[in-house]
Amino acid sequence: MNKPETQAKLYVVGNINVDLIMSTLQHWPQKGTEAMLEHSDLRPGGSAGNTALALKALQTPCQLVANQGNDYFAPWLAGFFAESAPHWPVCDCETSLTFGVTHPDNERTFFSNQGHIVRLNMQDVLQQLPALASNGDIVLLCGTFLCTALLAEYPALLRTLKQHGYHVAVDSGWPPQGWTPDLRAQTVGWLAWCDTLLLNEVETLGLADARELNEAAQWLLERLPPQAVCVVKCGEDGARLWSAQQQIHCAADRIEVVDTIGAGDSFNAGYLTAQLYGFPSATALRWGIRTASFAIGSSPRHYPDWQTLICGIEEHK
């Protein structure tokens, strides 16, 4: 199938940082000692960065809306996003960096500094967006709880984006401090301006303060606009979607998982690509799963192109 024509564009707003991933850590070393690990991967990351890289591979019309530091990592990171980076404001601070180690059971531990992402604000975002959306334009807000300055302005930002005609999608991620009652109330308070909510299963249960997924999703759906959808990424169980009209489940692909980092971000890229081109929800779920499956089944990290997305998962290494 040839790629459909569209004038719409997807704007990805949020955190982009340097990721240093190392594996495999068999056990925590004693203080003052040194451990040698077999594999390492230095790459651009963060929720917004991962999503933008996947969208670039899919040839989806997109722009990464972010900021940057002014240390030696900044030009390296900006080089991966040559079309978007000239618009990023420069902060007088270090680049945000995440160091992650994987364990034998494939679980991961992350260590992050604050860096430039905590300084991204509403003015930075709006200056990089058209004043009025074109028909079908989508803004994805991600890395919500890591972009702390922007988080404080979320109600005003979402309201402004809706007033300017954008379809607003949000993937908040998991808050580092956990779902406290105050943070839960704050987040639920701005769901009324969110058209597509993209969370994983644990985040959905945590935000809704529920034990059962269907109950949690229905509770969130009631707090979203009437035509909104609640999408839940369920790992090995695939993905599920709730709307006022339907509930859909799409099974996961059978693949050998190599690196699960950024799986949800890759899903968002595939899902929102389908949405941008006007495909139905069931197709969007399938494209989200295909994009995520290709990403987490590859090392070094690769993303599918358009033809791979249409045809399914190809063999890759």
C-alpha positions, 0 to 999 in steps of 0.5 A: 500500500502506498503511503496516503497523503496528509497535510497533518503533522505530529508534534512530540513534546517532552524529554529528550536525553542521552541514554547509556545502557549497559548489561548485564549486571549479575549483582550489585558490587560492593562499595569501592569496587569495579564491575565490568559489563559485557555490552553497552549502548550510547544513544539518544533517549527519553520518551520524546526522543524515542518516539521521534526516532521511531517516527523518523524511521516511519517517515511520519510528518513530525517535529520534536519540540524540546530544549537542550543544554549547552555542554559537549553532549548537546550538539551530539544529541541535536545531531539526531534531530537535525530538522527540529533541533534548530528550534530548541532553546538552549539552557545554561546547564548540563544535558539530561543523562540516564544511565541504565543497567539491565539484570539477568531477569531483564529488569532494569535500574535507571539513574538520571540527573535533572539537566535541561529537561526540567527547564522546558516550559510552556513558552518554549513549547508554544514558540515551536508550534504553529499558532493554529493547528492544521486539520488533523495535527496532533500534539503528543505530550510525554515525559510529563513528570520528568519535565517539572517546569512544564508539568506545573503549566499542564492545565494551561498548556492543554487548554491552549492546545485545544483552543488552537485546534490540536488533537492532544495525546498524553503519555504521562509515564510513571511519576518518580514519587509514585501516585500520591493522592495530590498528584493523582487529583492534579493529573485527573484534573487536566484529563478533560483536555486530553483526546488520547490517553496512552498509558501502560497497565501499571500506570493506568491502575495507579492513576485510577487507584484501581486493582482491575484494568477494565475498571481503571480504564472505564474510570479514566474514560469517564473523565476524558472528553466524550470522543476521547480514547484510553489506550493501555499498553499491556506488554505480553498481552498486547494493547487495549483500547476503550472508547464510548463506542467500543473496546478493542484488544490486539494481541502482542507479536511473537518475538524474541525480546532483546531490549524493552527500553522505549517499548511504549514510546515506539508503540506511541509512534506506530499508533499515532502514525495510524491516527494521523493518516485516519486509519481506524482504532484497530489498525492503530493498535496493530501498528503500535504493536508492530513498531514496538515489537520491531524496536524491542527485538533489535540490537542495536536499536532499529525501527521499522520503515513504512513498508515494514509497518504495513506488511508486518514484522520482518526478520531482523537482528 
